[in-house]
Amino acid sequence: MINMVGNALNTIAPTQWQLRPSEFPSLTFSFITENGEVYADDEEIETSYVLQVDVWSKADYTDIVNQVKNTMKQIGFYRSFENDEYEADIKIYHKIIRFNYTKQIN
């Protein structure tokens, strides 16, 4: 799952998993939760994920944010939360986007 998301986001901007970036613009991501969603005969048959993608930039990041949303939709995620922040200590614009995904277990 980490590789699937990382590879998809890397087509937009440099991407790191769970690390604060050192170059801008860039993306970071981490999975907030991973839970059993649906069970049958005491076996998990679907797993749900909540993923957070952070967009970091020194300038307007509207185009990057739109690319992230489109890319995540293409690989089966749907957006559940979004928030704009400004990191005053490092003078960086920071967009937080959360996505949900449900995977069927074979």
N, C-alpha and C positions, 0 to 999 in steps of 0.2 A: 504494500500500500504506500509506503514511504517513497519507493522508487517511482511508482506510477505518478504520484503527485509532483515529486521533485522534477521528473523528466518533463511533465506537462508545463510546469511553471518556468522551468529553465528556458523555454522557447520565448519567454517574454522579457526576462531580466535575470541577472545573476541571482541564484536562489540558494539558500542555506537552510538546513533543518535545525531548529532550536537554537540558533546563534544570532546574536545581534550583529548586523552588517558593518562592514568597514568601508564599503564603497556605495555610492548612491547614483542613480536609483537602484534599489535591489528589493528582493522579496525574502521573507523568512516564513516558515510554517511549522506548526506542531499540532499533534492530535490532542485535543482536550479530553475527550472520552472515547472509549471503545466498550460497547456493552452488547450483551445478548439481547436481541430484540424480539424474536419469535422462536418458540419452542414447540416441538411435537414429540410425543413419546419420550419425554425427559431429555431430549437432545436439542441443542441450539441449531436452528436452521437459517437464521438471519442475524447478522451482526450490524449494529448501527455505530457510526463514527461521527464525531463532531471535530471538525478541522478548523484551525485558525490560520489565516494567511495575513501577514503583515506587509504592507507596502511602505517603503521608506524612500523619501526623496527630499532633495533640497529645493525643488521647484514643483510646479503644478503636476500632479500625478493622475489627473483624470483619465487620460488615455490608457495608462498602465492599469488602473483600477478596472476599467471597462474590459480590457484584454483578460485580466484575471477572472472576472465574472464569466465571460464568454468561454474561456478555456475550461474552467471548472464545470460549467454546465455541460460542455461537450463530453467530459469524462464521467458524467453521471451525478455530480454534486448539485445541491440546491442551496442558495444563500438563505441564511436565517438571521443574520445580524450584521450591522455595519456601523462604524464609528470613526470620526475624524479626530485626530489629536495633533498637538504640536509639542515636540520634545524641546523645551526651551534651553535646557542645559547643553544640548548638542546642535540646536538650531536646525532640526529636521522635521519635516512633515511626516506624519505616521497615520496610515489608514489601517484599521483593524476590520477584517471581514471574516465572518464565521460561516462555514458550510456544513451541511449534513449529507450523509451518504449511508445507504443501506446495502449490504452485500449478502447475497444468498450463499450459504455454505453447501458445497456439493457433497 
